[in-house]
Amino acid sequence: MDLNLHHFPYPGRRVPVVAERGVVASSHPLASQAGMQVLQAGGNAVDAAIATAAALTVLEPTSNGLGGDGFALIWAGNTLHGINGSGAAPAALTAEALAAAGHTEMPVHGWWPVTVPGVVQLWGDMHERFGRLPLAQVLAPAIAYAEEGAPAPPMVTYFWARGVAAAHARTGPEFAGFLPTFSLDGRAPRPGERFMSPGHARTLRFIARHGADVFYHGEIAAAIDRFARATGGLLRAEDLAAHHSEWVTPITMQYRGYTVHEIPPNGQGIAALMALGILDHVDLARFPRESADAFHRQVEATKLAFADAFAYVADPAKAPVPVAQMLNRDRLAARSRLIGERAQDYGPAALPKGGTVYFATADRDGMMVSMIQSTYMGFGSGVVVPEYGIALHNRGCGFVVDPSHPNHVAPGKRPFHTIIPGFLSKDGAPIGPFGVMGAHMQPQGHTQVVVNTLDYGLHPQAALDAPRWRWERDGTLRLELETPRHVIEGLAARGHQVVVESELGGFGRGQVIWRLPSGCYVAGTESRCDGLAVGW
């Protein structure tokens, strides 16, 4: 029997998952089950999130890995905690070195865009503060998947094939580890084909035995250093040893009587908050959800938000980021008045004076985790540390080379980051975690999910399933194939550069878990990927 697992001749429908004791929602069914396995063994939502996170690095290497970054929002007790697990540029990554090598902008592949990977330290810090089970037990499902193998699902193999094809086109010793690690005889695994990653298992076992520190101070750090020195890389053991996660206070925006929470810069979550703050001054409810009027106003609010985010967001430890001024409601109200009936171009406003996997977990005690991790563009930099299964991200290509910009490249500095977890609450009570992965689609996806939920009353699965739009920095407005024709024509008539796109991968992949007044949970998972929400 020869089954084509990429063929979908009929519209599908998922229903929301309802559960009482806990939920795990991720973009890969086996990763969700890894998290649920840990929950059912007595772990809490943080244990489940780390188990899911580790499993995803094995099962979905197209989007994340041990050499990437991560962020999380954790509801514990009566408080929402934020943690920034992004890494900084190596000490040797200077604007002068970049220019001397002939680069006029940040490269996308190779060693130049590799910053310190922060995700393993993120797991360690989350576990130390909130974990319940031993780390070795939490990582056990991921280790088993890496050692014994796991079948690859359809959407992951689709992106895997693209990554392997790109790898074949790259030359240089720094890229030599990719194909032996992530291909089967030079090709991507096919849907349903088993893939094993012994190097990945080796690294995970080190972490399970010695803790996250081994990645930054022990054998793994030494292996990364050796490989970088041998292949022209800038990353050194000293850069890894200097890394630490940062516990942060989430930033917020009121929208329709609810509070939307995001991680503060160097991430772009502030763009979602600004877009929602602008839309809070717009009566969207008078327009049907599937109308050009509703789409147009959301797109314009997003464009206004991005104009500010691209101008001001950087590493706040190295450059001042005026968060309070950017989120000032009077300023956002003034920005909302710029939205007219036609598409416009916007620049940043004056300030008042004065790539990725997303997943969510919840447990029976009300602890909830909104978490995201990434190697950025597909497999990241294309640089893989041989025999350790570590694909290093290319997050450094988020820097700019203009020395007058707050996000200019500099040693020890974290770049502008696209990955953002979200959380929703009301009057101090948690509603739950949500997120939509996918580069600059992420704040746009957050905005659309929140609008679908609070303006149009859609349950989590419907809020995720609804046709999406994506605005590009070149002015293009991309619409999903399922977008109604009258919306497409109405947006074009308003001056938008509309492109209707059949490609699923460009519109993000999300998960949502809401806590109901009964204390039970309702969850939705992305229908554009292989995702699964598991309830208990």
Secondary structure as a PSIPRED ss2 file (coil, helix, strand):
# PSIPRED VFORMAT (PSIPRED V4.0)

   1 M C   1.000  0.000  0.000
   2 D C   1.000  0.000  0.000
   3 L C   1.000  0.000  0.000
   4 N C   1.000  0.000  0.000
   5 L C   1.000  0.000  0.000
   6 H C   1.000  0.000  0.000
   7 H C   1.000  0.000  0.000
   8 F C   1.000  0.000  0.000
   9 P C   1.000  0.000  0.000
  10 Y C   1.000  0.000  0.000
  11 P C   1.000  0.000  0.000
  12 G C   1.000  0.000  0.000
  13 R C   1.000  0.000  0.000
  14 R C   1.000  0.000  0.000
  15 V C   1.000  0.000  0.000
  16 P C   1.000  0.000  0.000
  17 V E   0.000  0.000  1.000
  18 V E   0.000  0.000  1.000
  19 A E   0.000  0.000  1.000
  20 E C   1.000  0.000  0.000
  21 R C   1.000  0.000  0.000
  22 G E   0.000  0.000  1.000
  23 V E   0.000  0.000  1.000
  24 V E   0.000  0.000  1.000
  25 A E   0.000  0.000  1.000
  26 S E   0.000  0.000  1.000
  27 S C   1.000  0.000  0.000
  28 H C   1.000  0.000  0.000
  29 P H   0.000  1.000  0.000
  30 L H   0.000  1.000  0.000
  31 A H   0.000  1.000  0.000
  32 S H   0.000  1.000  0.000
  33 Q H   0.000  1.000  0.000
  34 A H   0.000  1.000  0.000
  35 G H   0.000  1.000  0.000
  36 M H   0.000  1.000  0.000
  37 Q H   0.000  1.000  0.000
  38 V H   0.000  1.000  0.000
  39 L H   0.000  1.000  0.000
  40 Q H   0.000  1.000  0.000
  41 A C   1.000  0.000  0.000
  42 G C   1.000  0.000  0.000
  43 G C   1.000  0.000  0.000
  44 N C   1.000  0.000  0.000
  45 A H   0.000  1.000  0.000
  46 V H   0.000  1.000  0.000
  47 D H   0.000  1.000  0.000
  48 A H   0.000  1.000  0.000
  49 A H   0.000  1.000  0.000
  50 I H   0.000  1.000  0.000
  51 A H   0.000  1.000  0.000
  52 T H   0.000  1.000  0.000
  53 A H   0.000  1.000  0.000
  54 A H   0.000  1.000  0.000
  55 A H   0.000  1.000  0.000
  56 L H   0.000  1.000  0.000
  57 T H   0.000  1.000  0.000
  58 V H   0.000  1.000  0.000
  59 L H   0.000  1.000  0.000
  60 E C   1.000  0.000  0.000
  61 P C   1.000  0.000  0.000
  62 T C   1.000  0.000  0.000
  63 S C   1.000  0.000  0.000
  64 N C   1.000  0.000  0.000
  65 G C   1.000  0.000  0.000
  66 L C   1.000  0.000  0.000
  67 G E   0.000  0.000  1.000
  68 G C   1.000  0.000  0.000
  69 D E   0.000  0.000  1.000
  70 G E   0.000  0.000  1.000
  71 F E   0.000  0.000  1.000
  72 A E   0.000  0.000  1.000
  73 L E   0.000  0.000  1.000
  74 I E   0.000  0.000  1.000
  75 W E   0.000  0.000  1.000
  76 A E   0.000  0.000  1.000
  77 G C   1.000  0.000  0.000
  78 N C   1.000  0.000  0.000
  79 T E   0.000  0.000  1.000
  80 L E   0.000  0.000  1.000
  81 H E   0.000  0.000  1.000
  82 G E   0.000  0.000  1.000
  83 I E   0.000  0.000  1.000
  84 N E   0.000  0.000  1.000
  85 G E   0.000  0.000  1.000
  86 S C   1.000  0.000  0.000
  87 G C   1.000  0.000  0.000
  88 A C   1.000  0.000  0.000
  89 A C   1.000  0.000  0.000
  90 P C   1.000  0.000  0.000
  91 A C   1.000  0.000  0.000
  92 A C   1.000  0.000  0.000
  93 L C   1.000  0.000  0.000
  94 T C   1.000  0.000  0.000
  95 A H   0.000  1.000  0.000
  96 E H   0.000  1.000  0.000
  97 A H   0.000  1.000  0.000
  98 L H   0.000  1.000  0.000
  99 A H   0.000  1.000  0.000
 100 A H   0.000  1.000  0.000
 101 A C   1.000  0.000  0.000
 102 G C   1.000  0.000  0.000
 103 H C   1.000  0.000  0.000
 104 T C   1.000  0.000  0.000
 105 E C   1.000  0.000  0.000
 106 M C   1.000  0.000  0.000
 107 P C   1.000  0.000  0.000
 108 V C   1.000  0.000  0.000
 109 H C   1.000  0.000  0.000
 110 G C   1.000  0.000  0.000
 111 W C   1.000  0.000  0.000
 112 W C   1.000  0.000  0.000
 113 P C   1.000  0.000  0.000
 114 V C   1.000  0.000  0.000
 115 T C   1.000  0.000  0.000
 116 V C   1.000  0.000  0.000
 117 P C   1.000  0.000  0.000
 118 G C   1.000  0.000  0.000
 119 V H   0.000  1.000  0.000
 120 V H   0.000  1.000  0.000
 121 Q H   0.000  1.000  0.000
 122 L H   0.000  1.000  0.000
 123 W H   0.000  1.000  0.000
 124 G H   0.000  1.000  0.000
 125 D H   0.000  1.000  0.000
 126 M H   0.000  1.000  0.000
 127 H H   0.000  1.000  0.000
 128 E H   0.000  1.000  0.000
 129 R H   0.000  1.000  0.000
 130 F H   0.000  1.000  0.000
 131 G C   1.000  0.000  0.000
 132 R C   1.000  0.000  0.000
 133 L C   1.000  0.000  0.000
 134 P C   1.000  0.000  0.000
 135 L H   0.000  1.000  0.000
 136 A H   0.000  1.000  0.000
 137 Q H   0.000  1.000  0.000
 138 V H   0.000  1.000  0.000
 139 L H   0.000  1.000  0.000
 140 A H   0.000  1.000  0.000
 141 P H   0.000  1.000  0.000
 142 A H   0.000  1.000  0.000
 143 I H   0.000  1.000  0.000
 144 A H   0.000  1.000  0.000
 145 Y H   0.000  1.000  0.000
 146 A H   0.000  1.000  0.000
 147 E H   0.000  1.000  0.000
 148 E H   0.000  1.000  0.000
 149 G C   1.000  0.000  0.000
 150 A E   0.000  0.000  1.000
 151 P E   0.000  0.000  1.000
 152 A C   1.000  0.000  0.000
 153 P C   1.000  0.000  0.000
 154 P H   0.000  1.000  0.000
 155 M H   0.000  1.000  0.000
 156 V H   0.000  1.000  0.000
 157 T H   0.000  1.000  0.000
 158 Y H   0.000  1.000  0.000
 159 F H   0.000  1.000  0.000
 160 W H   0.000  1.000  0.000
 161 A H   0.000  1.000  0.000
 162 R H   0.000  1.000  0.000
 163 G H   0.000  1.000  0.000
 164 V H   0.000  1.000  0.000
 165 A H   0.000  1.000  0.000
 166 A H   0.000  1.000  0.000
 167 A H   0.000  1.000  0.000
 168 H H   0.000  1.000  0.000
 169 A C   1.000  0.000  0.000
 170 R C   1.000  0.000  0.000
 171 T C   1.000  0.000  0.000
 172 G C   1.000  0.000  0.000
 173 P H   0.000  1.000  0.000
 174 E H   0.000  1.000  0.000
 175 F H   0.000  1.000  0.000
 176 A C   1.000  0.000  0.000
 177 G C   1.000  0.000  0.000
 178 F H   0.000  1.000  0.000
 179 L H   0.000  1.000  0.000
 180 P H   0.000  1.000  0.000
 181 T H   0.000  1.000  0.000
 182 F H   0.000  1.000  0.000
 183 S C   1.000  0.000  0.000
 184 L E   0.000  0.000  1.000
 185 D C   1.000  0.000  0.000
 186 G C   1.000  0.000  0.000
 187 R E   0.000  0.000  1.000
 188 A C   1.000  0.000  0.000
 189 P C   1.000  0.000  0.000
 190 R C   1.000  0.000  0.000
 191 P C   1.000  0.000  0.000
 192 G C   1.000  0.000  0.000
 193 E C   1.000  0.000  0.000
 194 R E   0.000  0.000  1.000
 195 F E   0.000  0.000  1.000
 196 M C   1.000  0.000  0.000
 197 S C   1.000  0.000  0.000
 198 P H   0.000  1.000  0.000
 199 G H   0.000  1.000  0.000
 200 H H   0.000  1.000  0.000
 201 A H   0.000  1.000  0.000
 202 R H   0.000  1.000  0.000
 203 T H   0.000  1.000  0.000
 204 L H   0.000  1.000  0.000
 205 R H   0.000  1.000  0.000
 206 F H   0.000  1.000  0.000
 207 I H   0.000  1.000  0.000
 208 A H   0.000  1.000  0.000
 209 R H   0.000  1.000  0.000
 210 H H   0.000  1.000  0.000
 211 G C   1.000  0.000  0.000
 212 A C   1.000  0.000  0.000
 213 D H   0.000  1.000  0.000
 214 V H   0.000  1.000  0.000
 215 F H   0.000  1.000  0.000
 216 Y H   0.000  1.000  0.000
 217 H H   0.000  1.000  0.000
 218 G C   1.000  0.000  0.000
 219 E H   0.000  1.000  0.000
 220 I H   0.000  1.000  0.000
 221 A H   0.000  1.000  0.000
 222 A H   0.000  1.000  0.000
 223 A H   0.000  1.000  0.000
 224 I H   0.000  1.000  0.000
 225 D H   0.000  1.000  0.000
 226 R H   0.000  1.000  0.000
 227 F H   0.000  1.000  0.000
 228 A H   0.000  1.000  0.000
 229 R H   0.000  1.000  0.000
 230 A H   0.000  1.000  0.000
 231 T H   0.000  1.000  0.000
 232 G C   1.000  0.000  0.000
 233 G C   1.000  0.000  0.000
 234 L C   1.000  0.000  0.000
 235 L C   1.000  0.000  0.000
 236 R C   1.000  0.000  0.000
 237 A H   0.000  1.000  0.000
 238 E H   0.000  1.000  0.000
 239 D H   0.000  1.000  0.000
 240 L H   0.000  1.000  0.000
 241 A H   0.000  1.000  0.000
 242 A C   1.000  0.000  0.000
 243 H C   1.000  0.000  0.000
 244 H C   1.000  0.000  0.000
 245 S C   1.000  0.000  0.000
 246 E E   0.000  0.000  1.000
 247 W E   0.000  0.000  1.000
 248 V E   0.000  0.000  1.000
 249 T C   1.000  0.000  0.000
 250 P C   1.000  0.000  0.000
 251 I E   0.000  0.000  1.000
 252 T E   0.000  0.000  1.000
 253 M E   0.000  0.000  1.000
 254 Q E   0.000  0.000  1.000
 255 Y E   0.000  0.000  1.000
 256 R C   1.000  0.000  0.000
 257 G C   1.000  0.000  0.000
 258 Y E   0.000  0.000  1.000
 259 T E   0.000  0.000  1.000
 260 V E   0.000  0.000  1.000
 261 H E   0.000  0.000  1.000
 262 E E   0.000  0.000  1.000
 263 I C   1.000  0.000  0.000
 264 P C   1.000  0.000  0.000
 265 P C   1.000  0.000  0.000
 266 N C   1.000  0.000  0.000
 267 G E   0.000  0.000  1.000
 268 Q C   1.000  0.000  0.000
 269 G H   0.000  1.000  0.000
 270 I H   0.000  1.000  0.000
 271 A H   0.000  1.000  0.000
 272 A H   0.000  1.000  0.000
 273 L H   0.000  1.000  0.000
 274 M H   0.000  1.000  0.000
 275 A H   0.000  1.000  0.000
 276 L H   0.000  1.000  0.000
 277 G H   0.000  1.000  0.000
 278 I H   0.000  1.000  0.000
 279 L H   0.000  1.000  0.000
 280 D C   1.000  0.000  0.000
 281 H C   1.000  0.000  0.000
 282 V C   1.000  0.000  0.000
 283 D C   1.000  0.000  0.000
 284 L H   0.000  1.000  0.000
 285 A H   0.000  1.000  0.000
 286 R H   0.000  1.000  0.000
 287 F C   1.000  0.000  0.000
 288 P C   1.000  0.000  0.000
 289 R C   1.000  0.000  0.000
 290 E C   1.000  0.000  0.000
 291 S C   1.000  0.000  0.000
 292 A H   0.000  1.000  0.000
 293 D H   0.000  1.000  0.000
 294 A H   0.000  1.000  0.000
 295 F H   0.000  1.000  0.000
 296 H H   0.000  1.000  0.000
 297 R H   0.000  1.000  0.000
 298 Q H   0.000  1.000  0.000
 299 V H   0.000  1.000  0.000
 300 E H   0.000  1.000  0.000
 301 A H   0.000  1.000  0.000
 302 T H   0.000  1.000  0.000
 303 K H   0.000  1.000  0.000
 304 L H   0.000  1.000  0.000
 305 A H   0.000  1.000  0.000
 306 F H   0.000  1.000  0.000
 307 A H   0.000  1.000  0.000
 308 D H   0.000  1.000  0.000
 309 A H   0.000  1.000  0.000
 310 F H   0.000  1.000  0.000
 311 A H   0.000  1.000  0.000
 312 Y H   0.000  1.000  0.000
 313 V C   1.000  0.000  0.000
 314 A C   1.000  0.000  0.000
 315 D C   1.000  0.000  0.000
 316 P C   1.000  0.000  0.000
 317 A C   1.000  0.000  0.000
 318 K C   1.000  0.000  0.000
 319 A C   1.000  0.000  0.000
 320 P C   1.000  0.000  0.000
 321 V C   1.000  0.000  0.000
 322 P C   1.000  0.000  0.000
 323 V H   0.000  1.000  0.000
 324 A H   0.000  1.000  0.000
 325 Q H   0.000  1.000  0.000
 326 M H   0.000  1.000  0.000
 327 L C   1.000  0.000  0.000
 328 N C   1.000  0.000  0.000
 329 R H   0.000  1.000  0.000
 330 D H   0.000  1.000  0.000
 331 R H   0.000  1.000  0.000
 332 L H   0.000  1.000  0.000
 333 A H   0.000  1.000  0.000
 334 A H   0.000  1.000  0.000
 335 R H   0.000  1.000  0.000
 336 S H   0.000  1.000  0.000
 337 R C   1.000  0.000  0.000
 338 L C   1.000  0.000  0.000
 339 I C   1.000  0.000  0.000
 340 G C   1.000  0.000  0.000
 341 E C   1.000  0.000  0.000
 342 R C   1.000  0.000  0.000
 343 A C   1.000  0.000  0.000
 344 Q C   1.000  0.000  0.000
 345 D C   1.000  0.000  0.000
 346 Y C   1.000  0.000  0.000
 347 G C   1.000  0.000  0.000
 348 P C   1.000  0.000  0.000
 349 A C   1.000  0.000  0.000
 350 A C   1.000  0.000  0.000
 351 L C   1.000  0.000  0.000
 352 P C   1.000  0.000  0.000
 353 K C   1.000  0.000  0.000
 354 G C   1.000  0.000  0.000
 355 G C   1.000  0.000  0.000
 356 T C   1.000  0.000  0.000
 357 V E   0.000  0.000  1.000
 358 Y E   0.000  0.000  1.000
 359 F E   0.000  0.000  1.000
 360 A E   0.000  0.000  1.000
 361 T E   0.000  0.000  1.000
 362 A E   0.000  0.000  1.000
 363 D E   0.000  0.000  1.000
 364 R C   1.000  0.000  0.000
 365 D C   1.000  0.000  0.000
 366 G C   1.000  0.000  0.000
 367 M C   1.000  0.000  0.000
 368 M E   0.000  0.000  1.000
 369 V E   0.000  0.000  1.000
 370 S E   0.000  0.000  1.000
 371 M E   0.000  0.000  1.000
 372 I E   0.000  0.000  1.000
 373 Q E   0.000  0.000  1.000
 374 S E   0.000  0.000  1.000
 375 T C   1.000  0.000  0.000
 376 Y C   1.000  0.000  0.000
 377 M C   1.000  0.000  0.000
 378 G C   1.000  0.000  0.000
 379 F C   1.000  0.000  0.000
 380 G C   1.000  0.000  0.000
 381 S C   1.000  0.000  0.000
 382 G C   1.000  0.000  0.000
 383 V C   1.000  0.000  0.000
 384 V E   0.000  0.000  1.000
 385 V E   0.000  0.000  1.000
 386 P C   1.000  0.000  0.000
 387 E C   1.000  0.000  0.000
 388 Y C   1.000  0.000  0.000
 389 G C   1.000  0.000  0.000
 390 I E   0.000  0.000  1.000
 391 A E   0.000  0.000  1.000
 392 L E   0.000  0.000  1.000
 393 H C   1.000  0.000  0.000
 394 N C   1.000  0.000  0.000
 395 R H   0.000  1.000  0.000
 396 G H   0.000  1.000  0.000
 397 C H   0.000  1.000  0.000
 398 G H   0.000  1.000  0.000
 399 F C   1.000  0.000  0.000
 400 V E   0.000  0.000  1.000
 401 V C   1.000  0.000  0.000
 402 D C   1.000  0.000  0.000
 403 P C   1.000  0.000  0.000
 404 S C   1.000  0.000  0.000
 405 H C   1.000  0.000  0.000
 406 P C   1.000  0.000  0.000
 407 N C   1.000  0.000  0.000
 408 H E   0.000  0.000  1.000
 409 V C   1.000  0.000  0.000
 410 A C   1.000  0.000  0.000
 411 P C   1.000  0.000  0.000
 412 G C   1.000  0.000  0.000
 413 K C   1.000  0.000  0.000
 414 R C   1.000  0.000  0.000
 415 P C   1.000  0.000  0.000
 416 F C   1.000  0.000  0.000
 417 H E   0.000  0.000  1.000
 418 T C   1.000  0.000  0.000
 419 I C   1.000  0.000  0.000
 420 I C   1.000  0.000  0.000
 421 P C   1.000  0.000  0.000
 422 G E   0.000  0.000  1.000
 423 F E   0.000  0.000  1.000
 424 L E   0.000  0.000  1.000
 425 S E   0.000  0.000  1.000
 426 K E   0.000  0.000  1.000
 427 D C   1.000  0.000  0.000
 428 G C   1.000  0.000  0.000
 429 A E   0.000  0.000  1.000
 430 P E   0.000  0.000  1.000
 431 I E   0.000  0.000  1.000
 432 G E   0.000  0.000  1.000
 433 P E   0.000  0.000  1.000
 434 F E   0.000  0.000  1.000
 435 G E   0.000  0.000  1.000
 436 V E   0.000  0.000  1.000
 437 M E   0.000  0.000  1.000
 438 G C   1.000  0.000  0.000
 439 A C   1.000  0.000  0.000
 440 H C   1.000  0.000  0.000
 441 M H   0.000  1.000  0.000
 442 Q H   0.000  1.000  0.000
 443 P H   0.000  1.000  0.000
 444 Q H   0.000  1.000  0.000
 445 G H   0.000  1.000  0.000
 446 H H   0.000  1.000  0.000
 447 T H   0.000  1.000  0.000
 448 Q H   0.000  1.000  0.000
 449 V H   0.000  1.000  0.000
 450 V H   0.000  1.000  0.000
 451 V H   0.000  1.000  0.000
 452 N H   0.000  1.000  0.000
 453 T H   0.000  1.000  0.000
 454 L H   0.000  1.000  0.000
 455 D C   1.000  0.000  0.000
 456 Y C   1.000  0.000  0.000
 457 G C   1.000  0.000  0.000
 458 L C   1.000  0.000  0.000
 459 H C   1.000  0.000  0.000
 460 P H   0.000  1.000  0.000
 461 Q H   0.000  1.000  0.000
 462 A H   0.000  1.000  0.000
 463 A H   0.000  1.000  0.000
 464 L H   0.000  1.000  0.000
 465 D H   0.000  1.000  0.000
 466 A C   1.000  0.000  0.000
 467 P C   1.000  0.000  0.000
 468 R C   1.000  0.000  0.000
 469 W E   0.000  0.000  1.000
 470 R E   0.000  0.000  1.000
 471 W E   0.000  0.000  1.000
 472 E C   1.000  0.000  0.000
 473 R C   1.000  0.000  0.000
 474 D C   1.000  0.000  0.000
 475 G C   1.000  0.000  0.000
 476 T E   0.000  0.000  1.000
 477 L E   0.000  0.000  1.000
 478 R E   0.000  0.000  1.000
 479 L E   0.000  0.000  1.000
 480 E E   0.000  0.000  1.000
 481 L C   1.000  0.000  0.000
 482 E C   1.000  0.000  0.000
 483 T C   1.000  0.000  0.000
 484 P C   1.000  0.000  0.000
 485 R H   0.000  1.000  0.000
 486 H H   0.000  1.000  0.000
 487 V H   0.000  1.000  0.000
 488 I H   0.000  1.000  0.000
 489 E H   0.000  1.000  0.000
 490 G H   0.000  1.000  0.000
 491 L H   0.000  1.000  0.000
 492 A H   0.000  1.000  0.000
 493 A H   0.000  1.000  0.000
 494 R C   1.000  0.000  0.000
 495 G C   1.000  0.000  0.000
 496 H C   1.000  0.000  0.000
 497 Q E   0.000  0.000  1.000
 498 V E   0.000  0.000  1.000
 499 V E   0.000  0.000  1.000
 500 V E   0.000  0.000  1.000
 501 E E   0.000  0.000  1.000
 502 S C   1.000  0.000  0.000
 503 E C   1.000  0.000  0.000
 504 L H   0.000  1.000  0.000
 505 G H   0.000  1.000  0.000
 506 G H   0.000  1.000  0.000
 507 F H   0.000  1.000  0.000
 508 G C   1.000  0.000  0.000
 509 R E   0.000  0.000  1.000
 510 G E   0.000  0.000  1.000
 511 Q E   0.000  0.000  1.000
 512 V E   0.000  0.000  1.000
 513 I E   0.000  0.000  1.000
 514 W E   0.000  0.000  1.000
 515 R E   0.000  0.000  1.000
 516 L C   1.000  0.000  0.000
 517 P C   1.000  0.000  0.000
 518 S C   1.000  0.000  0.000
 519 G C   1.000  0.000  0.000
 520 C C   1.000  0.000  0.000
 521 Y E   0.000  0.000  1.000
 522 V E   0.000  0.000  1.000
 523 A E   0.000  0.000  1.000
 524 G E   0.000  0.000  1.000
 525 T E   0.000  0.000  1.000
 526 E C   1.000  0.000  0.000
 527 S C   1.000  0.000  0.000
 528 R C   1.000  0.000  0.000
 529 C C   1.000  0.000  0.000
 530 D C   1.000  0.000  0.000
 531 G C   1.000  0.000  0.000
 532 L E   0.000  0.000  1.000
 533 A E   0.000  0.000  1.000
 534 V E   0.000  0.000  1.000
 535 G E   0.000  0.000  1.000
 536 W C   1.000  0.000  0.000
